Amino acid sequence: MVASSHVDMNVKPGNLLVSARFKTTYSVLMFLGLAVFLVGLKQSQERAWASYLIGFFFFTSLSLGGIFFTCLQHVTHAGWSVNIRRFSESMSAFLPYAFVLGLIFLFTGSGKLYDWLDSSYMMADPLLAKKASYLNGPFFAIRILLFFLIWLVLKNRIIGQSLKQDENNDSSITNKVVPWSIAFLLIFALSYTLFSIDTIMSLDPHWYSTMFGVYCFAGLFQASLAMMILITIWIRKKGLVNAFVKTDHLHDLGKFLKGFTVFMAYIGFSQFMLIWYANLPEETEFFLHRSHSGWMNISLSLLIFKFIVPFLLLLPMKNKRSTPHLTLVSILVLIMEYVDLYWLIYPNIKGGSHVMFGVWEIGVFLGFLGAFMFAVSRFLAKHSLIPMNDPRRHESMAHHVSY
């Protein structure tokens, strides 16, 4: 909803100066992550690479989630979100680094996790032999490389044009980027589905779910909204965009987060219900592996802390307008997204019949977090915090929520 009150369109945002303390923080995290990973390789290569896969998939998903949100705004011609769009765009800055990290995993670590990369293993199993045309090393590498190349090209066309508009004040760019955004949304739907199948679902090549891609997407967008809220709050606390980003913008992001929390739970329940109802051995093994020992507690924690708690905390209107409250809920959502990926990946590795969690998992993830912090802060420090020349900016400046 747009208010009719006058707004000053000439005010300019401040420039982000990344503090030495912040730079030290992400530098220490990256160094710590690398050190823990290298030591972990000597202790258990499979566990170290499983930790690597979680961090890689988690932050690649956040980066893609930022592009997805940006494209969604362009396609729907949304005006309310113009002043916060740069924060979703900043999340995409990690994607080139994710590409490099993906190459490291693809050519160094994948063989430690995917049994089907061994052709003799595939041919020895009649069921897996039928999947060999898809599950094989060369085709796997081609798919991963192709996904990233397409994502990077579209990212540069979409985000690059937005940044170009800051410099040349060409209002037509807003309309020119719409076809590219549509292309990304269509390609993303298929490519991310296959990406999640290739990197996570194929850890157990016997198991399959036709809903796995959309389940991973639900987690991607829920977590991406949570990260976007945290970035927005971080920049607002610095007083750089107070004239542009109001509580009403955070309120709408909170509503988005609540809605996709429900969507995530719906998809998760639908996947469980279909497998439970069909009761096919090749499908039920997924939940059987996650219903004994400590895995049952983790399964229940996903229901409670990834759906019930965030949903209830985001129900009242005042909670969606409270910075401390949104910060707490967003951090909880991100933690539970990590738990969800851990729940998907670790039961498939050696020793995964029992929960194992410790310094290797925490350390490697913190390394990825440091790299993500570096990419996002560098992007925001380099570019304007607000798309000043977007022709719909007046809608965002006057944005007001009344419900």
Secondary structure, DSSP 8 states (H G I E B T S, - for coil): -B--S---TT---------HHHHHHHHHHHHHHHHHHHHHHHH-HHHHHHHHHHHHHHHHHHHHHHHHHHHHHHHTT-STTHHHHHHHHHHGGGHHHHHHHHHHIIIIIGGGT-GGGSHHHHHTSHHHHTTTTTSSHHHHHHHHHHHHHHHHHHHHHHHHHHHHHHHH--TTHHHHHHHHHHHHHHHHHHHHHHHHHHHTGGGSTT---TTHHHHHHHHHHHHHHHHHHHHHHHHHHTTSSTTT--HHHHHHHHHHHHHHHHHHHHHHHHHHHHHHHH--HHHHHHHHTTSSTTHHHHHHHHHIIIIIHHHHHHSSTGGGG-HHHHHHHHHHHHHHHHHHHHHHHGGGSTTTTS---SHHHHHHHHHHHHHHHHHHHHHHHHS-SS-TT-TTHHHHHTB----
